[in-house]
């Protein structure tokens, strides 16, 4: 199962970064290239534990829907979401936050499994892992910029 590990250093307090990372409206801004829109469940504001959100977005030229659920949250240190319905065979995204002086260290661990067996594994290596990593990096950059401009 492919895993993407990202660490982002943000000059802002942990609560601000934690809240921005679970802000549905900010997520939609960060994914404007894919026209991602929350269409069911929590569709705006801060998602909470046990809540779901269904996204509609255009990835790789095709509109797709994806429903995630927050299965674990310890404010302001971590939360985990998993895919309930969507294109992937499985998907789990863990978000961790740690205060270090004036900075918050935001860590993403993104694990996914593609459908289609060996063909999916080859597609992951050739294309999908980099695509998803760049998608997450754009999101994290907006969280960083927003958090640091509000400090």
C-alpha positions as CSV (number, residue, x, y, z in Angstrom):
1,X,0.0,0.0,0.0
2,X,1.6,3.3,-1.0
3,X,2.2,5.9,1.7
4,X,2.8,9.6,1.4
5,X,4.6,11.3,4.3
6,X,4.7,15.1,4.5
7,X,6.0,17.4,7.2
8,X,5.1,21.1,7.0
9,X,6.6,23.7,9.4
10,X,4.1,26.6,10.0
11,X,4.9,29.7,12.0
12,X,1.6,29.7,13.9
13,X,0.0,28.3,17.0
14,X,-1.2,24.7,17.0
15,X,-4.9,25.5,17.4
16,X,-4.9,27.7,14.4
17,X,-3.2,25.2,12.2
18,X,-5.4,22.3,13.5
19,X,-8.6,24.3,12.7
20,X,-7.4,25.3,9.2
21,X,-6.5,21.6,8.4
22,X,-10.1,20.6,9.1
23,X,-11.8,23.6,7.5
24,X,-14.1,22.5,4.7
25,X,-14.1,26.0,3.1
26,X,-10.3,26.3,3.1
27,X,-10.0,22.8,1.6
28,X,-12.3,23.8,-1.3
29,X,-10.1,26.9,-1.9
30,X,-7.0,24.7,-2.0
31,X,-8.5,22.4,-4.5
32,X,-9.9,24.9,-6.9
33,X,-7.9,23.3,-9.8
34,X,-10.0,20.2,-9.5
35,X,-13.2,22.1,-8.8
36,X,-13.6,20.2,-5.5
37,X,-16.9,20.9,-3.8
38,X,-18.4,19.5,-0.6
39,X,-21.9,18.3,-1.6
40,X,-23.1,16.2,1.4
41,X,-22.5,15.7,5.1
42,X,-20.5,18.6,6.5
43,X,-20.3,21.1,3.6
44,X,-18.8,24.1,5.4
45,X,-17.0,25.1,8.6
46,X,-14.9,22.8,10.8
47,X,-15.4,19.1,10.4
48,X,-15.7,17.2,13.7
49,X,-15.2,13.7,15.0
50,X,-17.6,11.1,13.5
51,X,-18.8,13.5,10.8
52,X,-18.7,12.8,7.1
53,X,-18.2,14.9,4.0
54,X,-18.8,13.9,0.4
55,X,-16.7,15.7,-2.2
56,X,-17.3,16.0,-5.9
57,X,-14.2,16.8,-8.0
58,X,-12.7,16.5,-11.4
59,X,-9.5,14.3,-11.2
60,X,-7.7,13.1,-14.3
61,X,-10.5,14.5,-16.5
62,X,-13.3,12.6,-14.8
63,X,-15.8,13.8,-12.2
64,X,-15.7,11.6,-9.1
65,X,-17.3,11.6,-5.7
66,X,-15.5,10.6,-2.5
67,X,-17.0,10.3,1.0
68,X,-14.7,10.6,4.0
69,X,-15.4,10.2,7.7
70,X,-13.4,11.5,10.6
71,X,-12.9,8.4,12.7
72,X,-10.6,9.8,15.4
73,X,-9.8,13.3,16.7
74,X,-7.8,14.5,19.6
75,X,-7.9,18.3,19.6
76,X,-5.5,20.0,18.7
77,X,-3.1,17.2,18.2
78,X,-4.4,14.8,15.6
79,X,-7.3,13.6,13.5
80,X,-7.8,10.7,11.0
81,X,-10.1,10.4,8.1
82,X,-10.9,7.3,6.0
83,X,-12.7,6.9,2.7
84,X,-16.2,5.3,3.1
85,X,-17.0,5.5,-0.7
86,X,-15.0,6.5,-3.6
87,X,-12.6,5.5,-6.4
88,X,-9.9,3.9,-4.2
89,X,-9.9,0.4,-2.8
90,X,-9.0,2.1,0.6
91,X,-7.7,5.4,1.8
92,X,-6.6,6.6,5.2
93,X,-5.3,10.1,6.0
94,X,-3.7,10.8,9.4
95,X,-3.0,14.4,10.4
96,X,-0.7,15.1,13.3
97,X,0.2,18.5,14.9
98,X,3.0,19.4,17.3
99,X,3.9,22.8,18.8
100,X,7.7,23.5,18.7
101,X,8.4,27.0,20.0
102,X,6.7,29.5,17.6
103,X,6.1,26.8,15.0
104,X,3.6,24.0,14.5
105,X,4.8,20.9,12.8
106,X,2.0,19.5,10.7
107,X,2.5,15.9,9.6
108,X,0.4,14.0,7.0
109,X,0.5,10.3,6.6
110,X,-1.6,9.4,3.6
111,X,-2.1,5.7,2.8
112,X,-4.1,4.5,-0.1
113,X,-4.8,1.4,-2.2
114,X,-5.8,1.6,-5.8
115,X,-8.2,-0.8,-7.4
116,X,-7.3,-3.0,-10.4
117,X,-4.6,-5.1,-8.8
118,X,-1.2,-5.1,-10.6
119,X,-2.4,-2.4,-13.1
120,X,-3.3,-0.2,-10.2
121,X,0.1,-0.8,-8.6
122,X,1.9,0.2,-11.8
123,X,-0.3,3.3,-12.2
124,X,0.6,4.3,-8.6
125,X,4.3,4.1,-9.3
126,X,4.2,5.8,-12.7
127,X,1.7,8.6,-11.9
128,X,-0.7,8.5,-9.0
129,X,1.6,8.8,-6.0
130,X,3.2,12.0,-7.4
131,X,-0.2,13.4,-8.3
132,X,-1.6,12.9,-4.8
133,X,1.6,14.2,-3.2
134,X,1.3,17.4,-5.2
135,X,-2.4,17.7,-4.4
136,X,-1.5,17.5,-0.6
137,X,1.4,19.9,-1.0
138,X,-0.9,22.6,-2.5
139,X,-3.4,22.1,0.3
140,X,-0.6,22.3,2.9
141,X,0.8,25.5,1.3
142,X,-2.6,27.2,1.6
143,X,-2.9,26.2,5.3
144,X,0.6,27.5,5.9
145,X,0.1,30.8,4.1
146,X,-3.3,31.4,5.8
147,X,-2.0,30.5,9.3
148,X,1.1,32.7,9.0
149,X,-0.8,35.7,7.6
150,X,-3.2,35.6,10.6
151,X,-0.4,35.6,13.2
